[in-house]
Each structure stands twice: as C-alpha cells, then as structure tokens.
C-alpha cells in the first residue's frame, strides 16, 4: 500500500472550500488513486480534516495497520457493524464542522457516481445517513485525476503497449473461417501473459456488418473473406486503462471499404493537428465532421471522437455521456483517446482507429504509436 498523502491533502482542501465534511470511497479507481492498491470491496472515508480512514473486515486489520503509516483502520465483523461505524463517524464530522457548512441542517458528503457505483448502494447510503446530503464527488476528484503524473503515465503507456501485443495476436489470426471468440480469447491470453491485470471493458471483435456497432460484441458468425473486422482492446496495468482499436479487411478492400479507411485515417490526422490545451472536444468533433463531409460521409458522422481515460475507461471529458463535457477545454497533462466513435454505413460496415494520447503543450503525444495496417492478406 502506498498512501498518497499529497493527493489526500489536496482533496481535503477542495472539500473545505465547498463545505463538505467527507468523501466516502466505494470504488476501485478512487481507492487505487489514494492508496496505491485495490481490494475486492474497497471502502474508505476521507474526512475534511485529519488522516484518511480505511474501512475493513476484522481479518484484514493487521495487514492494513502494518502498511498505513498515518491514518485509521475502522474494522467491522458484519455489514451491519460497518454501516453503524460509518453513520457514527459522519455524525462526529458533522459536529466538528463549521455550522455555516450545513444547508437546511444537513452537511454534504461526496460519493463517486459513475459506471461502477451501483445505484442500490447510493440509495442505501442515503437511507442510513438521512442527516447528510449525498452529492457527487466529481467536482473534487475529477480536476485532480484528469491530470496524470509521471507514474500514472508510465502505467498507461505499459497498458497501451500490452494492448499492442493483443492486437498483433488478433491480426495474425484473421483468416476466413476463424471465429471472433477465438480471436478474442487469444488476444486476451496474449495480453494477460504480457502482464495485464484484466480489461476495463469486455473486449470485442466484430465481423462484417457488425462493425457498424458503436459498442460491439463477439460476432457469432465466422469471418468471411472480404469482410471488415473491428477489434477493440482495453487491458489494464495497476488499474490504469488502455484503449486500442483497429479495423482490418481480410483480402483487398473494395472501393467503399477503402474510402472508409482513408477517411478515418484523415479524421485521426485532422484531430491530432487540432488537439492542444484550450481546445474543446466539440472543436475536435467539428474537425472530424468536416473530414466526413468532404468524403461524402457527413450523414454518418457520430459526435464523440475522443474521451478522457485513466483509472476509469471513460473519464472527463466524456462528451458522449455528459453533453456539457463537449465544452470542457483540454488541459496539458490530460490523457484522452482519438478514434472513439465508429464511422459506419448502416447495413454495410464501419471502421475506426483509436489510440491514447497525452495532451502536451505543443500538441498530442501518443503513448504508444501502434501501426495502422488494415489490409490482411488471405
């Protein structure tokens, strides 16, 4: 365990500015960000002042106390005991906080509300803590987590390198008759052998018309000569996510396929040229749209060419999920993808090429420059 006291101090300062008494951590990504490790059920409490507090089962106490130089370990022998302790601790913090922080007699407590936070857990937390107001922790956590330090970039770069290992294995398997299940299995095995700690999303391998899918699956029918193929891989290292997508054609592309491929290559180049601090994802999408229009594909353009990535597969800016993020300016040090949305002709197929970049002062810095080689001999 590597407790990040610097990050905790910045979080506490931001909480005090907003008049929050605590952030309760229930998610793997926040837990890893603050404590450098993960647990099957990550639980912690960051008070507005004082050391962080880990919440753990009694059998875990010795291990945690040995690795926690500064902080508290609140142990429980049952779920009921855990809930009781958290409720009591929030009451203590409410009593210690400035009265001016309370609104209508209630103090604010932050929780992450994203993909990995079950709605029932948020609802249960509200039920057992009626004396506090539960709010999204995003305004405090997101500004800190969007900017990656050198250690984070190293993990993301390694994850992206491993994605390339999986993609190379997938590509060499592409031949008429192969199943998407076989390709996905072998790509996953190659990435796990290379050191991946799992994947942040189910990977997908789409054949033929199923390459039109915005979010794919494992195609059920075997691959046929001349079909488009789309492979999307998302391995993780130390919890940090990669995202590598490539499109292929088994055999020589026909004119329509070749035009889709050429257009997407041009989209990537145009967005790369535009990406820099201060630019919004809406502006990047406009560049992508202009390329699509120039090639006669304007009706098929989907907004959302890129998104933030880090300890979550998709984090701010996340314009396809949260429309206001389209106006969020990029900052130096952010990590974002280019190539998130598919350029697809319904009933025919689609392509995309996705990579991860750091937003640099002078422009995008690709983490791993994996080749775009769409034609597979068969």
N, C-alpha and C positions, 0 to 999 in steps of 0.2 A: 504494500500500500504506500502510495506517495501522496500525502495530503497537500493540496495546493493552497497554502495559506494566503498567497498573494491573490489568487482568484476569489477566495472566500472573503478577504478584506474588501475587495472591490465590489463584490455582491452586497456585502453589508452596508457599505457606503451608499450604494444605489437604493437599497431598501429604506435606509433612513431618510434619504431625500424624498421618497414617496410616502413615508409614514407607514411602512409595512412592518409587522412585528416578526415575521418569519417567512422562509420558503421551505416547504416540505418536499423532499426529493423522493419520488416514487419510480423514476425512470432510469434505465440503464445508462443512457447517454449523459444525463446530468451527474449521475453518481460517478461515472468514469472521469468526467471532466474535473470533478472536485477531489476525488480520492485516488485516481490513477489505477483503478481496478474495477471489477464488476462482481456482482453476486446474482444468484438466481432470483432473489427478491430484494432489490436494492431499496433501502429505506434510510433516510437521514433527515435531520432538521437543521437548518441554518438560521439561528436567531439573529435579530437585528444587532446584537452585541454579544461578545463572548465567544468561546470556542464552538466549533461545529459539534453536532451530536449525532452519533450513529445509533440506529435502532436495529437490534439484532436478537436472535434467539439465544437462549442461555448457553447452548453448546458452542456458540461461536465467540463467546465473550473473551476467553483467554487469547485467542488469535488476534482479535481486534485490538484489545488493550495493549498487546505487545507491539503493534505496528502504529498505534496512534499516540504520537508524542504530545500533542495538545488537542484536547477535546474530551467529550464524554461518550460513554457507551451505555445506552439505556437498554437493558435486557428484558426479555419477556418470555414467559413459559407458555403462553397461549395467545391467540389472536385477540381475545378479549382484554388480556393484560396489555398488549401493545397499544390498542386503541385507548385504554384508560390512561396510560402514561402520556401519550401524545396530547390528549384532551387536557390533562392536568398541566402539562408543560406550556401549552398555549395560553392557559389561564394565567400562569405565572408571568409570561411575557406581556400579556395584556395589562397586568397590574403594574409592571415595571416601565411600560412605555409612556411617553408624554400623552396626557389626556387629549391634547389637540389632534392627535393622530386618529382618534375614533370618529367615525361618521355614523350618526344615528345610534351611538352607543356600541358600535362594533369596530374591531380592528381588522386590518386586511392581512391575509395570509396567501402567499403565492403557491400555485401548483402548475406544473407543466401540463398544458392541454394540447396534445398533438396526437399523431397516429398511435403511439404506443401507450397512451393513457386510457385505460378502459373507462367508459362513461359511468359504469356502475361504481367504480372506485371513487370517482369525483363525487357522485351522488351520495355515497356512504359517508365520505369525509364531511360533506355539508350537513348530513343528518346528525352526526355525532358531535359536530362543532357548530351549533347554531349561534354561538356567541361571537363568531368571527365571520367576516366576509371573504369568501374564497374568490380569488382573482387569478387570471393567467399570469404566470411568471415570465412570460415572453419579454415584457418591457425591460426587465432587469437582466435576464440571461442572454437574450439574443445579441445585444450590442457587444457583449464580451465574447461570445462564442463565434460570431461571424468572422472575427479577425484571428487568423491562425498564426501560432508561433512556430519556431523552427522545429521543435519536437513534433508538433502536430503535422506539419508539412512532410516531415520525414516518414511518418506513419502512412499518410495519404499517398505519398509517392510510392512507397513499397506496396501498398494495396493496389495501386494502379499498375505497377509492374507485374504483379501477380495476375491481374485481370488479363494482361497481355499473354501470359503463359496459358491461361484458359482459352483465350481467343485463338491462339496458334493451334492448340489441340482441336478446337472446334473446326477450324478451317481445313485441317488436314483430313478430317473425317467426311467432309462434304463430297458426296458422290450419289448417283442415282440409287435409290433403294434404302439408303440409310434412314433411320428414324430420328426424329427430334429428341426422343427420350435418350437414345444412345449418345447423341451429340452433347446433350445437357449433362448426362451422367459423367461422360469422360472429361468434359470441361471442368465440372465441379471437382472431380477427383484430382485433376491436374493442379487446380488452384489450392486445394486442401493440402496436397503433398508439398506444394511450394511454400506453405506457411499460413494460408488464410485461416482465420478463425471462424469462418462461416460466411454467409452472404447477408446483406442488409435487406434484400428482397428476394422473392423467388426468381431465379434467372429464367429467361425464356428464349426459346428457339422457334421461330416462325418460318413456315414454308409457304410459297405461293401467295394466294390471295390473302392469307392470314398475316402477311407482312403489313397489311393496312391497319392492324390493330394499334391503337395508341399505347395500350398496356397489353402485352402479349401473353402467351401461354406456351405450353409444349404442344406443337401441332400434332394431331393424331395420325395423319396420313404420311407415308414415306415420301422422301424427296424425289422429285422428278427432274430429269434433265431440262435446263432452260428456265427453271423456277427461280424467283428471287428468294433469298434467305436473309433473315434478320436475327442476329444474336446479340443479346444484352446481358452483360455480366456485372455483378456487384459484390465482389469479395471485400472482406474487412480485415484490417490489421489493427490490433489494440482498440477495437471498436470503431475505428475510422473507416469511412466508406470509399470505395472506388466506383466508377461508373464508366464502362467501356462498351460502346455499341458499334457494330459494323454490319454492313449489308454486303451480300455476295450474290453472284449468279453462277450457277453450275453450267458451264458452257459459255458460248459467246452471247453477250447481251443483245436483245433485239433493239430496234431503234427507240422504242418507248422506254425500255429499261435504261438504256444508255443515257437518254435525256434526263431521266430522274436522277441517275447517279451524278451526272455532270452538274446538274442544278444544285444538288445538295453539297457537292464539293465547293461550288461557288458561294453558297449560303455560308458555309463554315468560314471561308476566307473573308467574306464581307463582314461577318460578325467579329471575327478576330481583329480586323482592321479598325473596328469601331470601339472595341472593348477597352476601357480605361477608367480611372477614378472619375466619378461625377456623372457618368453615363447611366441611364436607367435601362432596365430590361425592356421597357416599352420602346425605347430608341433602337435597341438591338433587334427587336421584333420587326420594326419598320424596315430595317436594312434587309432582313430575311425576306420580308414580304415583297420588297422591291425586286429582289432577285427572282422570286417566284413569278411575279407579274411579267418580268422581262422574258421568261421562258414559257409563258403561256399557262403557268400553273397557279395563277393568283387565286382561283376558286378553291384550291386545295391547301392553301396555307393555313396552318394552325398556330395561334399565338402561344408563346412559351418556349422560345428557342433555348433558354438556359435557366438554371436554378442554382441556388446555393447548395453546398454539400459539405459534410464534415462528420461529426459523430451521429448525425441523422442523415439518412439517404437524401432527404429533401429538407432544406432549412432556408431561412431568409437569405436572399429574396426568393420567394416561392410564388411566382406570378400566376401559375396555372391553378393554384389552390386558393391563394389570397389575392384577389384582384388589386387591392391598393399597393401590393408589393411591386406592381409594374412601374410605380413612380419612385421606388426606392433607389437612390443613387448608389452605384458601386463604390466601394472604398478599397484603397490599397490594402492588401493582405487578405481580402476575401478569397474564398475558393468557390468557383462556380463551374458549371458544365456549359458546353456549347454542343448542341445537337440533341436536345431533349425530345423535341416533337418530330413525328414522322411526317414525311411528305408523301402522301398516299393518294392514289387514284382508286376510288371505290370500285370493287369488282375486278381490279387488276393487280394491284400490289403497291408497296411503298418502300422507301429507303430512309436511312438516317445513319450518320456517323457522329458518335458522341464521345467526348473526352473531357477531362477535368483540367482546369486552369487556375492559376493564382493570378489575381488582379494586381499587376505591377504598376509602378509609377509611369512607365513608358508604354504599357500595353500588357496583353495577356502573356503569361508564362506557362506553357503546357507542362504538366507534371511529368508525363512520360509520352514521348512522341511515337505512338504506335502507328505503323503504316496503314494507309488505306489502299488495299489491294483487292478490289471487289470481284475480279474475274477468276473463277476457279476452273482449271482445266478438267475435263471429264471425258 
